Amino acid sequence: MDELLSWGAILGRVAVQFLPVWIALVVTYAVSITFKRRLGLYGKLFDSPVGMIGFGIVMFWVFTALFADQVITHDPLAQFSGMKNKVPGTPLANSPEGQYGWFLFGGDHLARDVFSRMVMGARSVLSIAPAATAFAFMVGITLGVPAGYFGGRLDTSLSFIANLVLAFPVILLFYLLVTPEIRLTGIPVVLAAVLFIFPIIFLTILFNARYFTDPKKRNLYVGIVLVLGFWAYSGLAFNMDPLGVWSMDPNLLNVFVSVVFVNSPTVFRIVRGIVMDLKARDYVAAGQTRGEGPWYIMLWEILPNARGPLIVDFCLRIGYTTILLGTLGFFGLGVAPDSPDWGSTIDDGRKTLSLFPHAAVVPALALMSLVLGLNLLADGLREESLRD
């Protein structure tokens, strides 16, 4: 019978399991450093030690999510006889042919592999946080740019709505939006119908403003945006995609919409403030003198010059969203009760924390490292954007 592994052996085997991730990281760094002078702000990130460390940590978890099926040692939802609350490095009892022989980070209170659940938890978190943050930025930019540029009643009305949402404590608002009772009222579907339309509006206005004097290109790009956009919109918001390509589980839709709704007002305030500052610059006055339209000036003159602070905030906001998702999972309001997301796994491990801490500590360290990496990445981007 196999013996209990030492910590050195455990870490060695863990490193071997992450081999696809290490290879992907090496290739990414090699290509990025080689061509960094051609990659704009992203390339300049590799001149910042802090940014490189943060980027490495973030990409480690991104590649872990992508290669999770190759990294895991067992089915993260499967229960194994005799492995309840086993310590890290415990050999699998009665291991069948072809089955990995150890629970590298031990077993939880339901005899599931903690290592495999941690790895698959990265996919669960990273499938929601970046996409939801991107949607929130689409909403915030679409509303914040004209509010800051035009001012007046439009600014007053949108700012009032944003302040109304921001007046609620974030965690409480998030908690209320994802409760099962709210889902039964249909409010998440209504919010999805409203919020998911903003990327289509933003991209349509973006291409229309850019190619307004070239009707052929304008019609082509706007047509592609409308066809693909409403195809995705029908599936994601209403689960009515006739081809079945775009769909979202009701629990996932609930969480996703909540993240977008909670983050959008803050992004709106940031974008509005930046635009109010930049619209007084000389290049804006020059564009107005040339007869450029207001939307062209907003989206193609002002917005590119705001990219530094917005990219930094985007990275930080993914970190905030990751923490919020972990908080939801900890409260039992995650995507699914048996989901391997880190918040749910920490909550499961909390029940036996005093006796078997590994089940909670492992996902907690994973969550902490991802958020730390995002914060370091944001610091590096901020440092380089100030030099830009």
C-alpha positions as a printed NumPy array, in Angstrom:
array([[  0.   ,   0.   ,   0.   ],
       [  1.244,   3.498,  -0.84 ],
       [  2.545,   5.592,   2.034],
       [  1.589,   9.087,   3.132],
       [  3.528,  11.624,   1.059],
       [  5.859,  14.157,   2.665],
       [  5.329,  17.854,   1.947],
       [  8.319,  17.84 ,  -0.4  ],
       [  6.826,  14.985,  -2.392],
       [  3.384,  16.659,  -2.384],
       [  4.759,  19.924,  -3.776],
       [  6.809,  18.039,  -6.357],
       [  3.768,  16.137,  -7.596],
       [  1.686,  19.317,  -7.616],
       [  4.348,  21.005,  -9.754],
       [  4.233,  18.095, -12.186],
       [  0.435,  18.316, -12.441],
       [  0.755,  21.991, -13.348],
       [  3.204,  21.234, -16.192],
       [  0.84 ,  22.513, -18.967],
       [  0.465,  25.753, -16.999],
       [  4.238,  26.212, -16.611],
       [  4.775,  25.641, -20.337],
       [  2.072,  28.161, -21.243],
       [  3.576,  30.727, -18.848],
       [  7.079,  30.311, -20.261],
       [  5.833,  30.69 , -23.842],
       [  3.743,  33.754, -22.901],
       [  6.645,  35.481, -21.157],
       [  9.109,  34.613, -23.917],
       [  6.881,  35.975, -26.693],
       [  5.807,  39.038, -24.686],
       [  9.341,  40.051, -23.684],
       [ 10.648,  39.485, -27.218],
       [  8.028,  41.752, -28.801],
       [  7.349,  44.078, -25.877],
       [  8.349,  47.224, -27.786],
       [  5.574,  46.545, -30.289],
       [  2.841,  45.757, -27.751],
       [  2.058,  49.209, -26.368],
       [  1.039,  49.435, -22.713],
       [  0.986,  45.636, -22.399],
       [  4.596,  45.47 , -23.566],
       [  5.661,  48.215, -21.172],
       [  4.261,  46.098, -18.34 ],
       [  7.367,  43.915, -18.663],
       [  9.553,  46.863, -17.665],
       [  7.887,  46.82 , -14.237],
       [  8.987,  44.058, -11.796],
       [  5.765,  44.468,  -9.806],
       [  3.681,  44.277, -12.973],
       [  5.508,  41.176, -14.19 ],
       [  4.954,  39.388, -10.878],
       [  1.269,  40.315, -10.859],
       [  0.883,  39.291, -14.494],
       [  2.551,  35.954, -13.767],
       [  0.232,  35.184, -10.856],
       [ -2.876,  36.155, -12.809],
       [ -1.859,  34.201, -15.909],
       [ -1.017,  31.185, -13.738],
       [ -4.655,  31.027, -12.685],
       [ -5.916,  31.849, -16.174],
       [ -3.944,  28.95 , -17.643],
       [ -5.007,  26.762, -14.711],
       [ -8.623,  27.47 , -15.637],
       [ -7.936,  26.71 , -19.314],
       [ -6.023,  23.471, -18.627],
       [ -8.036,  22.421, -15.577],
       [ -9.11 ,  19.127, -17.162],
       [ -5.445,  18.156, -17.622],
       [ -4.309,  19.43 , -14.203],
       [ -6.908,  17.799, -11.916],
       [ -6.171,  14.367, -10.5  ],
       [ -9.77 ,  13.319,  -9.745],
       [-13.329,  14.314, -10.534],
       [-13.905,  17.369,  -8.286],
       [-17.504,  16.305,  -7.604],
       [-16.779,  12.61 ,  -6.959],
       [-16.749,  11.126,  -3.464],
       [-14.226,   8.431,  -2.596],
       [-14.743,   5.78 ,   0.041],
       [-12.502,   6.138,   3.068],
       [-11.148,   9.595,   2.093],
       [-13.287,  11.81 ,   4.326],
       [-11.205,  14.597,   5.93 ],
       [ -7.934,  12.883,   4.999],
       [ -4.772,  14.963,   5.38 ],
       [ -2.679,  16.106,   2.371],
       [ -0.684,  13.359,   0.712],
       [ -3.009,  10.528,   1.745],
       [ -2.932,   7.543,  -0.654],
       [ -6.264,   6.734,  -2.271],
       [ -7.827,   3.679,  -0.631],
       [ -8.362,   0.738,  -3.018],
       [ -7.179,   2.817,  -5.985],
       [ -8.457,   1.237,  -9.227],
       [ -6.32 ,   0.782, -12.338],
       [ -5.533,   4.109, -14.001],
       [ -6.72 ,   6.205, -11.047],
       [ -4.329,   8.78 ,  -9.574],
       [ -3.008,   7.318,  -6.334],
       [ -3.153,  10.259,  -3.895],
       [ -5.244,  13.121,  -2.615],
       [ -2.465,  15.703,  -2.899],
       [ -4.143,  18.334,  -0.724],
       [ -6.29 ,  15.877,   1.236],
       [-10.016,  15.226,   1.269],
       [-12.913,  17.368,   2.476],
       [-15.83 ,  16.422,   4.73 ],
       [-17.588,  14.763,   1.789],
       [-14.486,  12.766,   0.767],
       [-13.828,  14.892,  -2.339],
       [-10.336,  15.798,  -3.595],
       [ -9.398,  19.284,  -2.332],
       [ -6.67 ,  19.753,  -4.967],
       [ -8.997,  19.025,  -7.882],
       [-11.721,  21.269,  -6.45 ],
       [ -9.215,  24.106,  -6.025],
       [ -8.087,  23.761,  -9.647],
       [-11.612,  23.564, -11.049],
       [-12.596,  26.468,  -8.792],
       [-10.279,  28.697, -10.846],
       [-12.378,  27.931, -13.926],
       [-15.569,  28.666, -12.007],
       [-14.318,  32.073, -10.82 ],
       [-12.583,  33.152, -14.024],
       [-15.57 ,  32.223, -16.185],
       [-17.639,  34.852, -14.347],
       [-15.471,  37.653, -12.912],
       [-13.705,  39.001, -16.07 ],
       [-16.765,  38.692, -18.333],
       [-19.101,  40.294, -15.795],
       [-16.592,  43.093, -15.197],
       [-16.335,  43.668, -18.957],
       [-20.121,  43.964, -19.205],
       [-20.118,  46.408, -16.284],
       [-17.516,  48.512, -18.095],
       [-19.643,  48.509, -21.244],
       [-22.576,  49.852, -19.23 ],
       [-20.448,  52.363, -17.325],
       [-18.659,  53.665, -20.43 ],
       [-21.815,  53.878, -22.562],
       [-23.524,  56.022, -19.924],
       [-20.524,  57.751, -18.333],
       [-18.947,  59.157, -21.503],
       [-21.99 ,  61.191, -22.68 ],
       [-22.835,  62.187, -19.087],
       [-19.368,  63.66 , -18.596],
       [-19.168,  65.224, -22.051],
       [-22.632,  66.766, -22.382],
       [-23.364,  67.439, -18.685],
       [-26.669,  69.139, -17.925],
       [-29.839,  67.187, -17.249],
       [-28.453,  63.98 , -18.738],
       [-25.562,  64.029, -16.279],
       [-27.826,  64.945, -13.363],
       [-30.323,  62.15 , -14.11 ],
       [-27.742,  59.403, -14.663],
       [-25.69 ,  60.489, -11.642],
       [-28.805,  60.368,  -9.452],
       [-29.571,  56.801, -10.555],
       [-25.949,  55.762,  -9.98 ],
       [-25.909,  57.345,  -6.524],
       [-29.183,  55.596,  -5.719],
       [-27.622,  52.19 ,  -6.403],
       [-24.386,  53.106,  -4.614],
       [-26.356,  54.141,  -1.522],
       [-26.971,  50.445,  -0.712],
       [-24.224,  48.469,   1.035],
       [-22.615,  46.393,  -1.716],
       [-22.637,  43.046,   0.074],
       [-26.277,  43.485,   1.188],
       [-27.375,  44.487,  -2.312],
       [-25.469,  41.57 ,  -3.8  ],
       [-26.995,  39.217,  -1.233],
       [-30.521,  40.382,  -2.032],
       [-30.075,  40.086,  -5.795],
       [-28.959,  36.448,  -5.782],
       [-31.453,  34.936,  -3.36 ],
       [-33.647,  32.206,  -4.91 ],
       [-36.791,  34.191,  -4.083],
       [-35.619,  37.096,  -6.272],
       [-35.023,  34.719,  -9.175],
       [-38.635,  33.547,  -8.986],
       [-39.859,  37.14 ,  -9.438],
       [-38.179,  37.429, -12.836],
       [-36.138,  40.48 , -11.803],
       [-32.802,  38.933, -12.96 ],
       [-34.241,  38.391, -16.45 ],
       [-35.437,  42.004, -16.574],
       [-32.032,  43.239, -15.433],
       [-30.343,  40.986, -18.007],
       [-32.606,  42.381, -20.74 ],
       [-31.544,  45.917, -19.813],
       [-27.856,  45.411, -19.019],
       [-26.98 ,  42.973, -21.823],
       [-28.155,  45.428, -24.487],
       [-25.394,  47.923, -23.623],
       [-22.506,  46.117, -25.389],
       [-24.569,  46.164, -28.591],
       [-25.346,  49.868, -28.158],
       [-21.717,  50.703, -27.376],
       [-20.204,  48.821, -30.336],
       [-22.863,  50.108, -32.733],
       [-22.185,  53.733, -31.763],
       [-18.419,  53.096, -31.791],
       [-18.318,  51.826, -35.387],
       [-20.947,  54.263, -36.608],
       [-18.903,  57.199, -35.28 ],
       [-15.637,  55.863, -36.697],
       [-16.869,  55.023, -40.203],
       [-19.663,  57.555, -40.583],
       [-18.018,  58.999, -43.706],
       [-17.515,  55.515, -45.192],
       [-21.036,  54.019, -45.444],
       [-19.839,  50.695, -46.883],
       [-17.545,  49.876, -43.933],
       [-19.999,  51.379, -41.457],
       [-22.872,  49.195, -42.667],
       [-20.659,  46.101, -42.674],
       [-19.324,  46.531, -39.118],
       [-22.599,  47.723, -37.643],
       [-24.44 ,  44.872, -39.371],
       [-22.037,  42.292, -37.918],
       [-22.423,  43.799, -34.443],
       [-26.22 ,  43.763, -34.652],
       [-26.501,  40.213, -36.023],
       [-23.999,  38.63 , -33.61 ],
       [-25.051,  40.885, -30.748],
       [-28.761,  40.136, -30.858],
       [-28.041,  36.443, -31.461],
       [-25.998,  36.328, -28.243],
       [-28.478,  38.642, -26.493],
       [-31.448,  36.363, -27.187],
       [-29.617,  33.366, -25.74 ],
       [-27.928,  34.964, -22.736],
       [-30.81 ,  37.152, -21.559],
       [-33.834,  35.028, -22.49 ],
       [-32.377,  31.562, -23.252],
       [-34.054,  31.755, -26.679],
       [-31.105,  31.098, -29.004],
       [-32.553,  28.88 , -31.783],
       [-29.144,  27.305, -32.443],
       [-28.401,  26.659, -28.766],
       [-24.945,  28.277, -28.915],
       [-25.638,  31.016, -26.358],
       [-27.233,  30.101, -23.061],
       [-26.793,  30.734, -19.353],
       [-27.91 ,  28.623, -16.414],
       [-30.481,  30.505, -14.251],
       [-28.172,  30.439, -11.208],
       [-25.259,  31.721, -13.275],
       [-27.458,  34.41 , -14.849],
       [-28.504,  35.499, -11.366],
       [-24.905,  35.908, -10.187],
       [-23.692,  37.41 , -13.472],
       [-26.395,  40.065, -13.625],
       [-25.837,  40.931,  -9.972],
       [-22.114,  41.527, -10.564],
       [-22.815,  43.752, -13.578],
       [-25.541,  45.715, -11.775],
       [-23.455,  46.32 ,  -8.651],
       [-20.273,  47.35 , -10.526],
       [-21.8  ,  49.507, -13.284],
       [-22.54 ,  52.649, -11.175],
       [-18.969,  52.801,  -9.868],
       [-17.557,  52.452, -13.384],
       [-20.001,  55.171, -14.526],
       [-18.712,  57.556, -11.853],
       [-15.066,  56.894, -12.779],
       [-15.644,  57.307, -16.525],
       [-17.746,  60.438, -16.023],
       [-15.036,  62.063, -13.903],
       [-12.268,  61.23 , -16.392],
       [-14.293,  62.565, -19.341],
       [-15.132,  65.797, -17.504],
       [-11.398,  66.336, -17.034],
       [-10.31 ,  65.362, -20.56 ],
       [-12.982,  67.265, -22.489],
       [-11.187,  70.529, -21.659],
       [ -7.982,  69.387, -23.396],
       [ -6.68 ,  71.043, -26.567],
       [ -7.09 ,  67.974, -28.791],
       [-10.839,  67.971, -28.036],
       [-11.109,  71.617, -29.055],
       [ -9.112,  70.809, -32.213],
       [-11.518,  67.997, -33.079],
       [-14.504,  70.271, -32.606],
       [-12.835,  72.867, -34.851],
       [-12.366,  70.217, -37.57 ],
       [-16.087,  69.541, -37.421],
       [-15.893,  66.072, -35.881],
       [-19.124,  64.812, -34.347],
       [-19.53 ,  64.572, -30.558],
       [-19.627,  60.765, -30.528],
       [-16.451,  60.553, -32.573],
       [-14.712,  62.932, -30.167],
       [-15.989,  61.015, -27.129],
       [-15.172,  57.505, -28.337],
       [-12.151,  58.041, -30.588],
       [-10.456,  61.083, -29.034],
       [-11.28 ,  61.145, -25.318],
       [-11.789,  57.438, -24.504],
       [ -8.378,  56.241, -25.846],
       [ -6.687,  58.841, -23.661],
       [ -8.535,  57.456, -20.636],
       [ -7.369,  53.89 , -21.247],
       [ -4.665,  53.911, -18.555],
       [ -6.903,  54.569, -15.526],
       [ -9.67 ,  52.39 , -16.971],
       [ -7.385,  49.394, -17.527],
       [ -6.046,  49.741, -13.997],
       [ -9.561,  49.928, -12.579],
       [-10.611,  46.943, -14.703],
       [ -7.912,  44.782, -13.1  ],
       [ -8.795,  45.968,  -9.61 ],
       [-12.492,  45.438, -10.246],
       [-11.943,  41.834, -11.306],
       [-10.276,  41.367,  -7.922],
       [-13.213,  42.96 ,  -6.107],
       [-15.599,  40.777,  -8.097],
       [-13.589,  37.668,  -7.232],
       [-13.929,  38.53 ,  -3.544],
       [-17.667,  39.157,  -3.955],
       [-18.118,  35.812,  -5.716],
       [-16.196,  34.138,  -2.908],
       [-18.436,  35.88 ,  -0.379],
       [-21.545,  34.656,  -2.198],
       [-20.237,  31.112,  -2.301],
       [-19.377,  31.327,   1.406],
       [-22.995,  32.31 ,   2.123],
       [-24.221,  29.382,   0.044],
       [-25.438,  31.623,  -2.789],
       [-22.956,  30.544,  -5.455],
       [-23.631,  29.121,  -8.868],
       [-24.624,  25.666,  -7.535],
       [-24.605,  23.982,  -4.102],
       [-21.895,  21.472,  -5.105],
       [-19.914,  23.977,  -7.182],
       [-16.123,  23.825,  -6.65 ],
       [-15.907,  27.622,  -6.641],
       [-13.56 ,  28.856,  -3.954],
       [-16.184,  30.567,  -1.803],
       [-18.306,  27.42 ,  -1.528],
       [-15.231,  25.294,  -0.87 ],
       [-14.068,  27.617,   1.914],
       [-17.528,  27.428,   3.466],
       [-17.463,  23.615,   3.299],
       [-13.996,  23.533,   4.887],
       [-15.013,  26.009,   7.599],
       [-17.197,  23.349,   9.2  ],
       [-14.131,  21.283,  10.124],
       [-11.584,  24.122,  10.303],
       [-10.366,  23.452,  13.836],
       [ -9.602,  19.779,  13.127],
       [ -8.849,  19.649,   9.387],
       [ -7.846,  23.137,   8.194],
       [ -6.541,  22.075,   4.755],
       [-10.012,  21.939,   3.161],
       [-10.566,  25.663,   3.805],
       [ -6.982,  26.956,   3.737],
       [ -6.164,  25.678,   0.225],
       [ -9.003,  27.497,  -1.631],
       [ -8.539,  30.555,   0.615],
       [ -4.88 ,  30.796,  -0.426],
       [ -5.889,  30.365,  -4.072],
       [ -8.43 ,  33.194,  -3.792],
       [ -5.927,  35.412,  -1.974],
       [ -3.194,  34.795,  -4.562],
       [ -5.448,  35.67 ,  -7.51 ],
       [ -6.608,  38.916,  -5.905],
       [ -3.005,  39.744,  -4.934],
       [ -1.895,  39.129,  -8.512],
       [ -4.623,  41.394,  -9.882],
       [ -3.647,  44.161,  -7.444],
       [  0.039,  43.87 ,  -8.374],
       [ -0.871,  43.844, -12.06 ],
       [ -2.951,  46.99 , -11.574],
       [ -0.041,  48.664,  -9.758],
       [  2.307,  47.792, -12.619],
       [ -0.139,  49.083, -15.222],
       [ -0.677,  52.275, -13.244],
       [  3.064,  52.819, -12.984],
       [  3.577,  52.348, -16.72 ],
       [  0.494,  54.319, -17.778],
       [  1.804,  57.348, -15.885],
       [  4.966,  57.183, -17.986],
       [  2.985,  56.747, -21.196]])
